[in-house]
Amino acid sequence: MAIQTRVGQGFDIHRFVDGSSDRVLVLGGVKFPGEKPLAGHSDADVIAHAAADALLGAAALGDIGMHFPDTDPQWAGADSLTLLAHVAQLVRNAGYEIGNVDCSIVCEKPKIAPHRETMQKLLSDAAGATITVKGRRAEGLGALGREEGIACWAVAVIERTQA
């Protein structure tokens, strides 16, 4: 049996909501009440979105916008962990097993380290595979450093066993 390994890259970025909002900041499935929320059609969880996009790319299944378009009202306010679980099932249905997904989130705040383990558990449970999260600061540089939004990059490894 030959093992086919594929790699996918994901990226997501959302700006912060301007003014007051009833939205809550969600990162890796963890809610941060009191923090400035991200704008988006779903819950705008950049970590879950980047992980999903990396998985879709690895399996050549398109991208997150193709599966969950922001023009479709059914995805308004959607829980991104649910979207990630759906993507993981699509990948499995395509004949792949998820090896792992590694995510790097870039934000000035909130601090990621105190919530990393919880994020990793929630994301991993949703995907049914190991997802790791690393927090990085932009050190005041650019839009992310000026706290205009949050971005996340992700890399996924998947494998298909062929006879």
Backbone as ProteinMPNN parsed JSONL, in Angstrom:
{"seq_chain_A": "MAIQTRVGQGFDIHRFVDGSSDRVLVLGGVKFPGEKPLAGHSDADVIAHAAADALLGAAALGDIGMHFPDTDPQWAGADSLTLLAHVAQLVRNAGYEIGNVDCSIVCEKPKIAPHRETMQKLLSDAAGATITVKGRRAEGLGALGREEGIACWAVAVIERTQA", "coords_chain_A": {"N_chain_A": [[0.829, -1.183, 0.0], [0.501, 2.194, -0.826], [1.095, 5.345, 0.643], [-0.48, 8.381, 0.358], [0.369, 11.605, 0.924], [-0.875, 14.79, 1.589], [-0.763, 18.359, 1.609], [-2.194, 21.315, 2.867], [-2.845, 24.837, 2.805], [-4.157, 27.382, 4.826], [-5.856, 30.517, 5.332], [-7.152, 33.258, 7.138], [-8.758, 36.34, 7.812], [-10.146, 38.937, 9.713], [-11.706, 42.043, 10.254], [-12.067, 44.248, 13.077], [-15.239, 44.965, 14.617], [-16.79, 48.043, 13.972], [-17.71, 50.49, 16.273], [-20.456, 49.969, 18.633], [-21.653, 46.664, 19.418], [-23.541, 43.601, 19.491], [-22.175, 41.345, 19.188], [-19.769, 38.767, 20.054], [-16.337, 38.273, 20.66], [-14.819, 35.492, 19.213], [-12.469, 32.987, 19.296], [-10.873, 30.187, 18.184], [-13.004, 28.729, 19.129], [-13.326, 29.633, 21.697], [-14.915, 31.983, 23.734], [-14.632, 35.487, 24.189], [-15.817, 37.577, 26.102], [-16.351, 41.081, 26.427], [-14.085, 41.803, 25.034], [-13.129, 43.437, 21.988], [-15.209, 42.626, 19.29], [-14.992, 40.594, 16.263], [-15.852, 41.407, 12.889], [-18.082, 39.74, 10.705], [-19.777, 37.245, 8.685], [-20.437, 34.753, 9.798], [-19.603, 33.54, 13.07], [-17.122, 34.612, 12.911], [-14.705, 33.366, 13.619], [-11.481, 33.306, 13.282], [-9.476, 31.376, 13.584], [-10.705, 28.807, 13.446], [-11.729, 29.1, 10.86], [-9.403, 29.385, 9.242], [-8.21, 26.897, 9.72], [-10.164, 25.184, 8.633], [-10.074, 26.018, 5.954], [-7.464, 25.258, 5.281], [-7.68, 22.469, 5.443], [-9.608, 21.967, 3.444], [-8.177, 22.855, 1.206], [-6.015, 21.04, 1.18], [-7.325, 18.688, 0.504], [-8.208, 19.294, -1.985], [-10.767, 20.439, -2.25], [-11.897, 22.901, -2.736], [-12.674, 26.051, -1.2], [-13.379, 27.714, 1.938], [-15.244, 29.76, 1.526], [-16.619, 28.873, -0.697], [-18.043, 26.678, 0.251], [-19.452, 27.724, 2.413], [-20.891, 30.288, 1.785], [-20.856, 33.86, 2.258], [-23.075, 35.092, 1.379], [-25.213, 33.541, 1.846], [-27.947, 33.229, 3.86], [-28.287, 31.162, 5.737], [-25.885, 30.732, 7.006], [-25.446, 32.877, 8.614], [-24.181, 34.157, 11.539], [-23.232, 31.659, 12.238], [-21.798, 28.957, 14.128], [-18.457, 28.502, 14.101], [-17.017, 26.225, 14.812], [-18.777, 24.209, 14.226], [-18.837, 24.475, 11.462], [-16.19, 23.763, 10.913], [-16.222, 21.083, 11.761], [-17.955, 20.049, 9.839], [-16.425, 20.435, 7.514], [-14.26, 18.738, 8.104], [-15.571, 16.292, 7.942], [-16.234, 16.292, 5.219], [-13.663, 16.055, 4.139], [-12.941, 13.52, 5.079], [-14.927, 12.027, 3.791], [-14.012, 12.276, 1.231], [-12.041, 10.456, 1.177], [-9.789, 10.742, 2.793], [-7.662, 10.882, 5.7], [-7.238, 12.966, 8.479], [-4.173, 14.256, 9.371], [-2.877, 16.339, 10.964], [-3.438, 19.775, 11.983], [-1.912, 22.881, 12.006], [-1.961, 26.001, 13.509], [-1.352, 29.502, 13.291], [-2.017, 32.328, 14.948], [-2.351, 35.819, 14.64], [-2.384, 38.548, 16.623], [-2.74, 41.473, 18.63], [-4.128, 41.552, 20.99], [-6.719, 39.495, 22.316], [-4.603, 37.881, 24.791], [-3.283, 34.811, 23.803], [-2.042, 32.541, 24.907], [-3.051, 31.854, 27.614], [-5.398, 30.562, 26.933], [-4.871, 28.642, 25.127], [-4.776, 25.745, 25.436], [-7.501, 25.091, 25.827], [-8.594, 26.061, 23.417], [-7.244, 24.392, 21.583], [-8.292, 21.904, 22.325], [-11.078, 22.223, 21.801], [-11.057, 22.794, 19.017], [-9.724, 20.508, 18.032], [-11.49, 18.486, 18.85], [-13.702, 19.173, 17.28], [-12.704, 18.743, 14.689], [-11.876, 16.137, 14.836], [-9.261, 15.4, 14.95], [-5.81, 16.232, 15.652], [-5.343, 19.609, 16.366], [-3.287, 22.34, 16.565], [-2.419, 25.437, 18.184], [-0.815, 28.518, 17.889], [0.1, 31.61, 19.261], [0.85, 34.842, 18.081], [2.283, 38.128, 18.092], [1.982, 41.207, 16.304], [3.685, 43.147, 16.892], [3.083, 45.889, 16.819], [3.212, 46.56, 14.149], [1.818, 47.379, 10.973], [-1.673, 46.778, 9.923], [-2.609, 44.731, 11.63], [-0.977, 45.067, 13.832], [-1.798, 47.583, 14.605], [-4.119, 46.967, 15.752], [-6.424, 46.581, 14.148], [-7.652, 44.34, 13.308], [-7.733, 40.705, 13.242], [-5.706, 37.97, 12.254], [-5.141, 34.673, 10.859], [-3.049, 31.966, 10.058], [-2.873, 28.72, 8.659], [-1.769, 25.304, 8.44], [-2.393, 22.193, 7.019], [-2.149, 18.655, 7.21], [-2.953, 15.821, 5.433], [-3.817, 12.374, 4.789], [-4.087, 9.745, 2.405], [-4.678, 6.382, 2.016], [-3.751, 4.157, -0.472], [-4.368, 1.298, -2.491]], "CA_chain_A": [[0.0, 0.0, 0.0], [1.203, 3.472, -0.873], [0.423, 6.405, 1.393], [-0.421, 9.674, -0.306], [0.298, 12.71, 1.871], [-1.181, 16.074, 0.971], [-0.649, 19.497, 2.512], [-3.001, 22.467, 2.481], [-2.594, 26.068, 3.545], [-5.347, 28.196, 5.03], [-5.656, 31.869, 5.84], [-8.361, 34.036, 7.353], [-8.558, 37.629, 8.46], [-11.376, 39.7, 9.93], [-11.526, 43.335, 10.921], [-12.902, 44.426, 14.255], [-16.491, 45.687, 14.425], [-16.753, 49.468, 14.287], [-18.802, 50.886, 17.155], [-20.998, 48.968, 19.554], [-22.171, 45.463, 18.772], [-23.93, 42.537, 20.409], [-21.317, 40.206, 18.871], [-18.729, 38.414, 21.025], [-15.12, 37.777, 20.031], [-14.649, 34.046, 19.316], [-11.207, 32.526, 18.718], [-10.671, 28.778, 18.493], [-14.165, 28.259, 19.867], [-13.362, 30.27, 23.015], [-15.543, 33.308, 23.72], [-13.928, 36.517, 24.945], [-16.715, 38.698, 26.358], [-15.658, 42.299, 26.838], [-13.085, 42.151, 24.023], [-13.697, 43.943, 20.746], [-15.528, 41.486, 18.425], [-14.662, 40.63, 14.843], [-16.964, 41.486, 11.94], [-18.142, 38.597, 9.807], [-21.1, 36.678, 8.452], [-20.602, 33.736, 10.846], [-19.067, 34.096, 14.319], [-15.836, 35.229, 12.543], [-13.605, 32.693, 14.322], [-10.416, 33.209, 12.274], [-8.691, 30.148, 13.742], [-11.494, 27.717, 12.868], [-11.835, 29.338, 9.417], [-8.116, 29.073, 8.61], [-8.043, 25.441, 9.802], [-11.075, 24.595, 7.644], [-9.559, 26.322, 4.615], [-6.276, 24.422, 5.065], [-8.154, 21.107, 5.187], [-10.235, 21.952, 2.118], [-7.107, 22.963, 0.219], [-5.253, 19.787, 1.139], [-8.139, 17.665, -0.16], [-8.651, 19.851, -3.274], [-12.223, 20.557, -2.162], [-12.298, 24.302, -2.801], [-12.338, 26.877, -0.046], [-14.46, 27.892, 2.899], [-16.262, 30.618, 0.928], [-17.393, 28.066, -1.635], [-18.93, 25.8, 1.013], [-20.261, 28.51, 3.352], [-20.826, 31.659, 1.254], [-21.391, 34.911, 3.122], [-24.325, 35.557, 0.781], [-26.244, 32.585, 2.216], [-28.412, 33.56, 5.208], [-28.218, 30.049, 6.698], [-24.605, 30.748, 7.719], [-25.368, 34.084, 9.436], [-23.946, 33.884, 12.953], [-22.918, 30.239, 12.429], [-20.709, 28.535, 15.003], [-17.387, 28.045, 13.21], [-16.617, 24.858, 15.147], [-19.689, 23.367, 13.454], [-18.344, 24.533, 10.084], [-14.957, 22.972, 10.887], [-16.616, 19.67, 11.838], [-18.513, 19.703, 8.526], [-15.291, 20.345, 6.587], [-13.519, 17.512, 8.434], [-16.342, 15.168, 7.395], [-16.041, 16.34, 3.765], [-12.322, 15.532, 3.875], [-13.012, 12.067, 5.289], [-15.759, 11.471, 2.714], [-13.195, 12.275, 0.015], [-11.09, 9.353, 1.288], [-8.578, 11.15, 3.504], [-7.623, 11.006, 7.154], [-6.547, 14.197, 8.866], [-2.993, 14.053, 10.208], [-2.915, 17.43, 11.929], [-3.532, 21.151, 11.492], [-1.154, 23.792, 12.863], [-2.474, 27.356, 13.29], [-0.653, 30.648, 13.88], [-2.894, 33.492, 14.993], [-1.623, 37.067, 14.858], [-3.203, 39.59, 17.218], [-2.121, 42.152, 19.767], [-4.888, 41.064, 22.128], [-6.366, 39.043, 23.655], [-3.487, 36.942, 24.916], [-3.706, 33.474, 23.39], [-1.44, 31.493, 25.751], [-3.894, 31.341, 28.699], [-6.562, 29.862, 26.384], [-4.384, 27.735, 24.082], [-5.194, 24.343, 25.644], [-8.94, 24.999, 25.581], [-8.777, 26.22, 21.976], [-6.771, 23.179, 20.907], [-9.244, 20.828, 22.594], [-12.318, 22.49, 21.07], [-10.785, 22.645, 17.586], [-9.403, 19.097, 17.771], [-12.732, 17.734, 18.987], [-14.539, 19.47, 16.111], [-12.102, 18.149, 13.487], [-11.577, 14.729, 15.041], [-7.814, 15.258, 14.719], [-5.039, 17.215, 16.401], [-5.161, 20.974, 15.877], [-2.479, 23.126, 17.495], [-2.571, 26.889, 18.042], [0.282, 29.351, 18.38], [-0.208, 33.031, 19.218], [1.933, 35.763, 17.714], [1.939, 39.551, 18.041], [2.541, 41.92, 15.145], [4.634, 44.126, 17.454], [2.703, 47.246, 16.435], [3.396, 46.785, 12.711], [0.706, 47.166, 10.056], [-3.062, 46.792, 10.388], [-2.756, 43.837, 12.775], [-0.284, 45.712, 14.944], [-2.613, 48.729, 15.026], [-5.331, 46.381, 16.315], [-7.556, 46.776, 13.252], [-8.257, 43.04, 13.087], [-6.986, 39.514, 13.634], [-5.479, 37.044, 11.144], [-4.638, 33.356, 11.222], [-2.531, 31.094, 9.011], [-2.936, 27.309, 9.085], [-1.258, 24.275, 7.538], [-2.998, 20.892, 7.32], [-1.6, 17.466, 6.578], [-3.925, 14.731, 5.337], [-3.247, 11.192, 4.118], [-4.985, 8.752, 1.827], [-4.01, 5.106, 1.758], [-4.206, 3.58, -1.738], [-3.86, -0.05, -2.764]], "C_chain_A": [[0.874, 1.246, 0.0], [0.401, 4.501, -0.086], [0.626, 7.711, 0.637], [-0.615, 10.755, 0.754], [0.062, 13.999, 1.102], [-1.125, 17.157, 2.037], [-1.511, 20.635, 1.977], [-2.687, 23.648, 3.369], [-3.895, 26.847, 3.657], [-4.989, 29.548, 5.601], [-7.021, 32.489, 6.062], [-7.996, 35.305, 8.095], [-9.914, 38.313, 8.575], [-11.008, 41.001, 10.622], [-12.412, 43.366, 12.158], [-14.157, 45.198, 13.88], [-16.266, 47.144, 14.796], [-17.944, 49.797, 15.177], [-19.288, 49.758, 18.035], [-21.637, 47.822, 18.776], [-22.585, 44.459, 19.837], [-23.125, 41.264, 20.141], [-20.303, 39.975, 19.996], [-17.523, 37.908, 20.237], [-15.016, 36.275, 20.297], [-13.359, 33.675, 18.596], [-10.985, 31.074, 19.14], [-11.801, 28.191, 19.31], [-14.317, 28.869, 21.246], [-13.955, 31.667, 22.87], [-14.79, 34.246, 24.649], [-14.872, 37.701, 25.159], [-15.925, 39.903, 26.854], [-14.552, 42.715, 25.892], [-13.805, 42.627, 22.767], [-13.967, 42.764, 19.801], [-15.098, 41.703, 16.972], [-15.931, 40.689, 14.005], [-16.921, 40.261, 11.045], [-19.55, 38.069, 9.691], [-21.415, 35.609, 9.505], [-20.128, 34.358, 12.16], [-17.666, 34.689, 14.144], [-14.639, 34.643, 13.293], [-12.478, 32.426, 13.315], [-9.602, 31.922, 12.386], [-9.432, 28.971, 13.112], [-11.592, 27.867, 11.353], [-10.539, 28.977, 8.7], [-7.868, 27.568, 8.616], [-8.913, 24.746, 8.758], [-10.559, 24.817, 6.23], [-8.325, 25.475, 4.289], [-6.69, 22.99, 4.744], [-8.786, 20.991, 3.799], [-9.179, 22.015, 1.016], [-6.318, 21.677, 0.07], [-6.001, 18.707, 0.368], [-8.635, 18.111, -1.535], [-10.173, 19.943, -3.346], [-12.702, 22.009, -2.175], [-11.856, 25.074, -1.579], [-13.577, 27.104, 0.806], [-15.593, 28.751, 2.337], [-17.151, 29.877, -0.059], [-18.427, 27.209, -0.895], [-19.887, 26.561, 1.927], [-20.264, 29.976, 2.916], [-21.467, 32.686, 2.19], [-22.645, 35.55, 2.54], [-25.499, 34.652, 1.157], [-26.68, 32.843, 3.657], [-28.331, 32.407, 6.211], [-26.924, 30.043, 7.498], [-24.44, 31.991, 8.601], [-25.244, 33.704, 10.905], [-23.554, 32.451, 13.258], [-21.733, 30.034, 13.362], [-19.627, 27.913, 14.115], [-16.849, 26.672, 13.572], [-17.511, 23.855, 14.41], [-19.252, 23.333, 11.989], [-17.09, 23.678, 9.937], [-15.275, 21.476, 10.931], [-17.177, 19.196, 10.501], [-17.392, 19.528, 7.5], [-14.501, 19.064, 6.846], [-14.244, 16.293, 7.874], [-16.231, 15.125, 5.871], [-14.692, 15.729, 3.374], [-12.319, 14.009, 4.032], [-13.828, 11.391, 4.19], [-15.013, 11.402, 1.387], [-12.094, 11.216, 0.077], [-9.798, 9.684, 1.997], [-8.769, 11.065, 5.007], [-6.816, 12.258, 7.469], [-5.38, 13.832, 9.771], [-2.98, 15.076, 11.327], [-3.101, 18.752, 11.203], [-2.785, 22.017, 12.497], [-1.555, 25.213, 12.507], [-1.604, 28.395, 13.991], [-1.566, 31.855, 13.789], [-2.06, 34.719, 15.319], [-2.598, 38.124, 15.362], [-2.437, 40.225, 18.374], [-2.815, 41.747, 21.067], [-6.155, 40.428, 21.614], [-5.136, 38.131, 23.634], [-4.008, 35.541, 24.633], [-3.236, 32.397, 24.379], [-2.347, 30.989, 26.872], [-5.07, 30.483, 28.22], [-6.177, 28.784, 25.367], [-4.906, 26.303, 24.247], [-6.679, 24.156, 25.367], [-9.238, 25.112, 24.094], [-8.405, 24.938, 21.241], [-7.734, 22.025, 21.116], [-10.521, 21.025, 21.79], [-12.142, 22.272, 19.572], [-10.527, 21.185, 17.22], [-10.645, 18.227, 17.864], [-13.622, 17.937, 17.762], [-14.017, 18.754, 14.867], [-11.885, 16.645, 13.617], [-10.115, 14.415, 14.768], [-7.104, 16.379, 15.482], [-4.95, 18.548, 15.671], [-4.403, 21.731, 16.953], [-2.616, 24.607, 17.162], [-1.358, 27.575, 18.645], [-0.138, 30.809, 18.24], [1.036, 33.845, 18.9], [1.403, 37.192, 17.774], [2.584, 40.148, 16.813], [3.491, 43.027, 15.588], [4.367, 45.543, 16.97], [2.817, 47.543, 14.947], [2.116, 46.516, 11.923], [-0.66, 47.175, 10.71], [-3.265, 45.894, 11.607], [-2.108, 44.439, 14.011], [-1.023, 46.924, 15.473], [-3.958, 48.279, 15.592], [-6.572, 46.704, 15.485], [-8.274, 45.466, 12.964], [-7.346, 41.934, 13.577], [-6.867, 38.601, 12.417], [-4.956, 35.718, 11.67], [-4.198, 32.621, 9.962], [-2.578, 29.671, 9.539], [-2.349, 26.407, 7.996], [-1.848, 22.95, 7.992], [-2.279, 19.796, 6.567], [-2.695, 16.397, 6.596], [-3.279, 13.576, 4.592], [-4.364, 10.326, 3.56], [-4.163, 7.503, 1.575], [-4.626, 4.503, 0.5], [-3.607, 2.204, -1.907], [-2.927, -0.042, -3.953]], "O_chain_A": [[1.858, 1.334, 0.735], [-0.828, 4.52, -0.146], [1.751, 8.096, 0.319], [-1.657, 10.805, 1.407], [0.716, 14.266, 0.094], [-1.4, 16.909, 3.211], [-1.548, 20.882, 0.772], [-2.313, 23.491, 4.532], [-4.645, 26.956, 2.687], [-3.964, 29.714, 6.262], [-7.942, 32.277, 5.274], [-7.059, 35.341, 8.893], [-10.725, 38.272, 7.65], [-10.112, 41.045, 11.465], [-13.378, 42.611, 12.27], [-14.147, 45.992, 12.939], [-15.631, 47.447, 15.806], [-19.072, 49.419, 14.863], [-18.63, 48.726, 18.172], [-22.094, 47.985, 17.645], [-22.051, 44.46, 20.946], [-23.352, 40.234, 20.776], [-20.02, 40.877, 20.785], [-17.683, 37.19, 19.25], [-15.11, 35.83, 21.441], [-13.177, 34.008, 17.425], [-10.919, 30.777, 20.333], [-11.592, 27.265, 20.094], [-15.333, 28.651, 21.907], [-13.553, 32.437, 21.998], [-14.368, 33.864, 25.74], [-14.748, 38.719, 24.477], [-14.958, 39.764, 27.603], [-14.113, 43.864, 25.931], [-14.954, 42.26, 22.521], [-13.058, 41.978, 19.533], [-14.874, 42.828, 16.525], [-16.952, 40.1, 14.36], [-15.844, 39.797, 10.669], [-20.417, 38.401, 10.499], [-22.524, 35.566, 10.038], [-20.239, 35.569, 12.346], [-17.085, 35.206, 15.098], [-13.67, 35.35, 13.568], [-12.518, 31.436, 12.583], [-9.091, 31.429, 11.381], [-8.85, 28.219, 12.329], [-11.544, 26.87, 10.632], [-10.574, 28.329, 7.654], [-7.372, 27.018, 7.633], [-8.457, 23.828, 8.078], [-10.601, 23.908, 5.401], [-8.16, 25.027, 3.154], [-6.106, 22.364, 3.859], [-8.529, 20.033, 3.07], [-9.28, 21.31, 0.012], [-5.99, 21.27, -1.045], [-5.39, 17.905, -0.339], [-9.396, 17.391, -2.181], [-10.789, 19.582, -4.349], [-13.788, 22.311, -1.681], [-10.809, 24.798, -0.993], [-14.685, 26.726, 0.426], [-16.764, 28.507, 2.631], [-18.318, 30.23, -0.23], [-19.552, 27.04, -1.367], [-21.0, 26.104, 2.186], [-19.696, 30.821, 3.607], [-22.485, 32.415, 2.827], [-23.217, 36.455, 3.147], [-26.647, 34.954, 0.829], [-25.879, 32.695, 4.58], [-28.31, 32.649, 7.418], [-26.858, 29.418, 8.557], [-23.415, 32.146, 9.264], [-26.104, 33.01, 11.449], [-23.542, 32.055, 14.423], [-20.793, 30.829, 13.384], [-19.871, 26.905, 13.452], [-16.272, 26.004, 12.714], [-17.054, 22.781, 14.018], [-19.294, 22.281, 11.351], [-16.941, 22.952, 8.954], [-14.658, 20.692, 10.21], [-16.909, 18.073, 10.076], [-17.409, 18.584, 6.71], [-14.113, 18.378, 5.901], [-13.604, 15.362, 7.384], [-16.144, 14.044, 5.29], [-14.597, 14.981, 2.401], [-11.754, 13.298, 3.201], [-13.468, 10.315, 3.713], [-15.332, 10.582, 0.525], [-11.302, 11.089, -0.857], [-8.803, 8.98, 1.824], [-9.885, 11.164, 5.518], [-5.831, 12.562, 6.798], [-5.559, 13.185, 10.803], [-3.061, 14.72, 12.503], [-2.945, 18.844, 9.986], [-3.001, 21.901, 13.704], [-1.5, 25.599, 11.34], [-1.175, 28.201, 15.128], [-1.857, 32.348, 12.699], [-1.171, 34.669, 16.169], [-3.508, 38.544, 14.648], [-1.597, 39.587, 19.008], [-2.175, 41.615, 22.11], [-6.627, 40.806, 20.541], [-4.7, 37.677, 22.576], [-5.044, 35.135, 25.158], [-3.968, 31.446, 24.649], [-2.415, 29.776, 27.075], [-5.67, 29.758, 29.013], [-7.039, 28.1, 24.816], [-5.421, 25.719, 23.294], [-7.075, 23.172, 24.743], [-10.044, 24.348, 23.563], [-9.152, 24.458, 20.388], [-7.974, 21.245, 20.194], [-10.999, 20.083, 21.157], [-12.98, 21.638, 18.93], [-11.047, 20.687, 16.222], [-10.834, 17.326, 17.047], [-14.224, 16.986, 17.264], [-14.801, 18.22, 14.082], [-11.726, 15.954, 12.611], [-9.774, 13.292, 14.396], [-7.731, 17.352, 15.903], [-4.537, 18.612, 14.513], [-4.818, 21.763, 18.112], [-2.889, 24.984, 16.022], [-0.929, 27.26, 19.755], [-0.678, 31.199, 17.205], [2.128, 33.563, 19.394], [0.221, 37.435, 17.535], [3.608, 39.659, 16.335], [4.035, 43.757, 14.76], [5.3, 46.312, 16.736], [2.546, 48.666, 14.522], [1.416, 45.537, 12.182], [-0.806, 47.526, 11.881], [-4.011, 46.251, 12.519], [-2.642, 44.327, 15.114], [-0.9, 47.267, 16.649], [-4.828, 49.102, 15.876], [-7.624, 47.052, 16.022], [-9.385, 45.474, 12.435], [-6.333, 42.179, 14.231], [-7.811, 38.472, 11.638], [-4.405, 35.638, 12.768], [-4.88, 32.647, 8.938], [-2.35, 29.436, 10.726], [-2.424, 26.707, 6.804], [-1.818, 22.613, 9.175], [-1.852, 19.982, 5.427], [-3.283, 16.109, 7.638], [-2.314, 13.766, 3.852], [-5.433, 10.191, 4.155], [-3.081, 7.565, 0.99], [-5.844, 4.352, 0.399], [-2.466, 1.965, -1.513], [-2.401, -1.089, -4.332]]}, "name": "protein", "num_of_chains": 1, "seq": "MAIQTRVGQGFDIHRFVDGSSDRVLVLGGVKFPGEKPLAGHSDADVIAHAAADALLGAAALGDIGMHFPDTDPQWAGADSLTLLAHVAQLVRNAGYEIGNVDCSIVCEKPKIAPHRETMQKLLSDAAGATITVKGRRAEGLGALGREEGIACWAVAVIERTQA"}
